[in-house]
Amino acid sequence: MNATRPVAGVPSRSPGITWAYAYQIVPPQTRRQLRAVTTLIDQEHIAAKNRSHTWAGRLVLGARMTRILIVSDSLERCRKVNRKLEAQLKQLDVGYSVTAPVALPGSAASS
């Protein structure tokens, strides 16, 4: 599992920058197995909107792995939602890794 820290030299929350990263779960899981994770993702998306933050997640089922794609206005993976998400994955006893965040095209970091 990757460390939970922002990228060196980049502020954790920068105006106009949108970041994407993914949780990669191996072996792949079914939507039913990840029901609690899906509920958490949906709840956090609503909560982020209410706080005027960008945070969205999407479950992507695949033949070799399942991914949870995250789009956020913050590089920090130590946010409450990430701790909850990682706790859910540990409770399900699934192996996972987290990709490095990348700035999305069209955000301030990629201009």
TORDRENVEX-883772 format. One record per residue (C-alpha): x, y, z; residue number from 1. Coordinates in steps of 0.2 Angstrom, whole numbers. Last residue first. Layout:
<site px="X" py="Y" pz="Z" num="NUM"/>
...
//
This chain:
<site px="-10" py="123" pz="-90" num="111"/>
<site px="-8" py="106" pz="-82" num="110"/>
<site px="-8" py="112" pz="-64" num="109"/>
<site px="-23" py="124" pz="-67" num="108"/>
<site px="-35" py="110" pz="-72" num="107"/>
<site px="-39" py="107" pz="-90" num="106"/>
<site px="-31" py="90" pz="-91" num="105"/>
<site px="-32" py="82" pz="-74" num="104"/>
<site px="-17" py="83" pz="-62" num="103"/>
<site px="-11" py="65" pz="-57" num="102"/>
<site px="-11" py="57" pz="-40" num="101"/>
<site px="0" py="42" pz="-38" num="100"/>
<site px="-9" py="25" pz="-38" num="99"/>
<site px="-16" py="16" pz="-23" num="98"/>
<site px="-14" py="-2" pz="-19" num="97"/>
<site px="-27" py="-15" pz="-14" num="96"/>
<site px="-28" py="-33" pz="-7" num="95"/>
<site px="-45" py="-37" pz="0" num="94"/>
<site px="-50" py="-42" pz="18" num="93"/>
<site px="-67" py="-34" pz="17" num="92"/>
<site px="-63" py="-25" pz="33" num="91"/>
<site px="-47" py="-19" pz="25" num="90"/>
<site px="-57" py="-12" pz="11" num="89"/>
<site px="-69" py="-4" pz="22" num="88"/>
<site px="-55" py="4" pz="33" num="87"/>
<site px="-47" py="10" pz="17" num="86"/>
<site px="-63" py="19" pz="12" num="85"/>
<site px="-66" py="26" pz="29" num="84"/>
<site px="-48" py="33" pz="30" num="83"/>
<site px="-50" py="40" pz="12" num="82"/>
<site px="-66" py="49" pz="17" num="81"/>
<site px="-58" py="56" pz="33" num="80"/>
<site px="-44" py="64" pz="23" num="79"/>
<site px="-27" py="56" pz="24" num="78"/>
<site px="-26" py="54" pz="5" num="77"/>
<site px="-21" py="72" pz="3" num="76"/>
<site px="-19" py="77" pz="-15" num="75"/>
<site px="-34" py="88" pz="-14" num="74"/>
<site px="-47" py="95" pz="-26" num="73"/>
<site px="-52" py="77" pz="-29" num="72"/>
<site px="-56" py="64" pz="-43" num="71"/>
<site px="-56" py="46" pz="-37" num="70"/>
<site px="-57" py="30" pz="-47" num="69"/>
<site px="-61" py="14" pz="-37" num="68"/>
<site px="-54" py="0" pz="-47" num="67"/>
<site px="-58" py="-18" pz="-48" num="66"/>
<site px="-45" py="-30" pz="-55" num="65"/>
<site px="-41" py="-42" pz="-69" num="64"/>
<site px="-59" py="-44" pz="-77" num="63"/>
<site px="-64" py="-27" pz="-72" num="62"/>
<site px="-77" py="-17" pz="-62" num="61"/>
<site px="-75" py="1" pz="-61" num="60"/>
<site px="-82" py="9" pz="-45" num="59"/>
<site px="-83" py="28" pz="-46" num="58"/>
<site px="-78" py="41" pz="-34" num="57"/>
<site px="-80" py="60" pz="-33" num="56"/>
<site px="-73" py="74" pz="-22" num="55"/>
<site px="-72" py="92" pz="-27" num="54"/>
<site px="-76" py="103" pz="-12" num="53"/>
<site px="-90" py="116" pz="-10" num="52"/>
<site px="-94" py="109" pz="7" num="51"/>
<site px="-112" py="103" pz="2" num="50"/>
<site px="-104" py="95" pz="-14" num="49"/>
<site px="-91" py="86" pz="-4" num="48"/>
<site px="-105" py="79" pz="7" num="47"/>
<site px="-115" py="73" pz="-8" num="46"/>
<site px="-99" py="64" pz="-15" num="45"/>
<site px="-95" py="57" pz="2" num="44"/>
<site px="-112" py="49" pz="3" num="43"/>
<site px="-111" py="41" pz="-14" num="42"/>
<site px="-93" py="34" pz="-11" num="41"/>
<site px="-98" py="27" pz="6" num="40"/>
<site px="-113" py="18" pz="-2" num="39"/>
<site px="-102" py="11" pz="-15" num="38"/>
<site px="-89" py="5" pz="-2" num="37"/>
<site px="-103" py="-4" pz="8" num="36"/>
<site px="-109" py="-12" pz="-8" num="35"/>
<site px="-92" py="-19" pz="-13" num="34"/>
<site px="-96" py="-37" pz="-12" num="33"/>
<site px="-112" py="-34" pz="-22" num="32"/>
<site px="-103" py="-24" pz="-35" num="31"/>
<site px="-91" py="-39" pz="-38" num="30"/>
<site px="-73" py="-39" pz="-33" num="29"/>
<site px="-57" py="-41" pz="-43" num="28"/>
<site px="-42" py="-50" pz="-35" num="27"/>
<site px="-34" py="-37" pz="-34" num="26"/>
<site px="-41" py="-20" pz="-29" num="25"/>
<site px="-34" py="-5" pz="-37" num="24"/>
<site px="-38" py="12" pz="-28" num="23"/>
<site px="-36" py="26" pz="-41" num="22"/>
<site px="-30" py="43" pz="-42" num="21"/>
<site px="-36" py="59" pz="-50" num="20"/>
<site px="-32" py="77" pz="-46" num="19"/>
<site px="-41" py="94" pz="-50" num="18"/>
<site px="-31" py="110" pz="-49" num="17"/>
<site px="-41" py="126" pz="-49" num="16"/>
<site px="-36" py="132" pz="-32" num="15"/>
<site px="-23" py="121" pz="-24" num="14"/>
<site px="-26" py="109" pz="-10" num="13"/>
<site px="-11" py="99" pz="-4" num="12"/>
<site px="2" py="111" pz="-10" num="11"/>
<site px="15" py="104" pz="-22" num="10"/>
<site px="33" py="103" pz="-17" num="9"/>
<site px="33" py="85" pz="-12" num="8"/>
<site px="17" py="75" pz="-17" num="7"/>
<site px="5" py="74" pz="-3" num="6"/>
<site px="6" py="60" pz="10" num="5"/>
<site px="-2" py="43" pz="13" num="4"/>
<site px="10" py="30" pz="9" num="3"/>
<site px="6" py="17" pz="-4" num="2"/>
<site px="0" py="0" pz="0" num="1"/>
//
